[in-house]
Amino acid sequence: MAIRKTRVLVTAAGSCGGMAIINSLRPKKDIELFMVDADPCSHPFYMYKNIRHAIVPMGNDPRYASSVLEISRKEKIDIIFPI
């Protein structure tokens, strides 16, 4: 029986903190990464084409939290790194 990878969502993927987490977790074989950012041109979206991503509202937008939660439920995210 195959063991399911831990699914990790990194918010603010284009920020220094987001990039640091992505770069530290990317080599891990037991983790499946997902990333979100408010900027559709966020550089990690284009640097790491094999990592699924989504565009969300800005963090100060009232829709932000519900957007992140919706993505987390849909993708069955186990851990969220809120940057």
N, C-alpha and C positions, 0 to 999 in steps of 0.2 A: 504494500500500500504506500503510495507516494504521500509524503508529508507536505502540507500546504505551506507555501512561503508566507511569512509575516508581511502584511500589506501596510506600507507606511506612506502617509501623506505629508508633504512638506508645503507649508504655506509661504507666501512671499518668496517664491523660488528664485527670483532675480536679485534678491538682497544679498548682502555679504553673508549673513547668517544662514539664509536658505541655501546658498551655494556651498557653504562649508558643510552643512548637514548632507546635502546631496552627494558631494564629493567623498565624504567619509563613509556613506552607506552604499554607494554604487558598487564597490567591489564585493560586497557581501552576497554570497550565493543563496542565502536563506531569506532574503528580503526582496520584495517586489515594490519598487518605488512609484509613487504618483506625485505630481506637483501641481500647485495652483499659483496664479499670480493675477493681479488686476491689469497688468500691461500685456496686451496681445503680442507685443514685440519682445517680450522678456527673453533674454539671450539663452537661458537654459532650455527653453522650448525648442530652440534650433540646434543647440549644442548636443543635446541628448535625445535624439529622435526615437530611441527605443524606450524612453520613459513616458508613460501616458501623462497628459496634462489637460488642464481646463482653465478657462478664464473666469474669474470671479469679480464681483464688485470690489471697490476699494474698502479697506478695513473699517473706515468710518461710515460706510453706507449701511443703513439699517438692514439691507438684504444680505450682507456679507455672511453672517453666522449661519443663516438658513441655507445659503448656497453651499458653504463648506460642508454642513451636515448632510445635505442632500447628496452631494458627491460621495461623501464618506459612506453613506448607506448603500448607494448604488454600486460602489466599487468594493464594498465589504472591507473597509479600512479597519485595521486593528489599532494603529497608533497614529496620532496626529501630532506633528511638530508645529506648534503655532508660533510663528516668528513675528 
